[in-house]
């Protein structure tokens, strides 16, 4: 299993392309998942580095289904993903949950996702729609329904283990049902179900936001010693961390992940 590090973990720190590359390579990560703001500001420096890790995915954002969705912006983001050598672009399926979205809102999100998928295909990349609350991919059945409606070969999933569990599903059962569509996995944990709001986007991207409930991968309510061994051996995943001390925390998690997988393989 390939284990990458998410650059979004360093969103509130002064980091450079060289620093991110050095960290990922020295600590033994298989690659770096690049966050869109980092991708925009670091592209030129990254391209000049003599040694750099692979970038499997760009974590991006588009206002899908909203009036300010711009096909030119979507095209630019696809081109940026290609520029970084990433094979996939992570996006969210709109801004409304499957229960909140009315027919017109759902159709608008589908329309913009399909338009972006066509652009992605023309750039030789795929879209990894994230399983996430507050979007049309907020449950297993809802995600399957979304994929069926989109019906585009450039569209797959970024399977966020925590958020799938948040929906009430067993992550192992869910990933078996969604397996044909999964392109990537996000790995993170939480101390308790009543702490899940700590991952609300408005909180995690706020430098002064709360961090109580965030915890290392093996210290939360999800049993990653069990979950990791149930994922495909050829899977590609990223450690997603939003708390303090990102470098030390993710390095320690990587060691535990490698140890867990080695024991399972033996």
GIPE-V483598 format. One record per pair of residues at least 24 apart in sequence whose ideal C-beta (glycine too) atoms are under 7 Angstrom apart, sorted by the first residue. I is the first residue (numbers start at 1). J is the second residue. Records with the same first field share a line. If there is no record, write none. Layout:
BEGIN
I=J ; J
END
This chain:
BEGIN
1=231 ; 233 ; 235 ; 237 ; 261
2=30 ; 31 ; 236
3=29 ; 30 ; 237 ; 239 ; 254 ; 257
4=29 ; 30 ; 31 ; 32 ; 33 ; 56 ; 237 ; 238
5=29 ; 32 ; 238 ; 239 ; 250
6=33 ; 35 ; 59 ; 238 ; 239 ; 240 ; 241
7=32 ; 33 ; 34 ; 35 ; 38
8=35 ; 59
9=241 ; 242 ; 246 ; 250
10=246
11=35 ; 205
12=207
16=45
17=42 ; 45 ; 46 ; 49
18=45 ; 49
21=49 ; 51 ; 52 ; 53
23=247
24=53
25=51 ; 53
27=251 ; 254
28=254
29=53 ; 254
30=54
31=55 ; 56
33=57 ; 59 ; 238
34=58 ; 59 ; 84
35=59
36=60 ; 61
39=80 ; 84
40=80
43=83 ; 84
55=84 ; 85 ; 86
56=86 ; 87 ; 88 ; 184 ; 236
57=86 ; 88 ; 90 ; 128 ; 184
58=84 ; 86 ; 89 ; 90
59=90
60=89 ; 90 ; 91
62=91 ; 116
64=91 ; 94 ; 109 ; 112 ; 113
65=94 ; 95 ; 105 ; 108 ; 109 ; 112
66=95
69=112
71=115
74=115 ; 116 ; 119
75=119
78=119 ; 120 ; 123 ; 125
79=123
81=125
82=123 ; 124 ; 125
86=125
87=125 ; 126
88=125 ; 126 ; 127 ; 128 ; 183 ; 184
89=120 ; 125 ; 127 ; 128
90=128 ; 130 ; 158
91=127 ; 129
92=130 ; 132 ; 135
93=129 ; 135 ; 136 ; 137 ; 146
94=135 ; 136
95=134
97=133 ; 134 ; 135 ; 138
98=136 ; 138 ; 139 ; 142
101=136
106=136
109=136
110=149 ; 150
113=150
114=150 ; 152
117=150 ; 152 ; 154 ; 155
120=154
121=154
126=154 ; 155 ; 156 ; 183
127=154 ; 155
128=156 ; 157 ; 158 ; 183 ; 184
129=155 ; 157 ; 158
130=158 ; 160
131=157 ; 159 ; 160 ; 163 ; 164
132=160 ; 163
133=163 ; 166
138=167
139=167 ; 169
140=169 ; 174 ; 177 ; 178
143=178
147=181
156=181 ; 182 ; 183
157=181 ; 182 ; 183
158=183 ; 184 ; 186
159=185
160=186
161=185 ; 186 ; 187 ; 222 ; 227
162=188 ; 189 ; 190 ; 222
165=222
166=196
171=227
172=227 ; 230
175=231
184=236 ; 237 ; 238
185=231 ; 235 ; 237
186=238 ; 240
187=217 ; 237 ; 238 ; 239 ; 240
188=217 ; 240 ; 241
189=215 ; 217 ; 219 ; 220 ; 222 ; 224
190=214 ; 215 ; 220 ; 221
191=215 ; 220 ; 221
192=221
193=221
204=242
211=243 ; 244
214=242 ; 243
216=249 ; 252 ; 253
217=253 ; 256 ; 257
218=256
225=260
228=257 ; 260 ; 261
229=260 ; 264
END
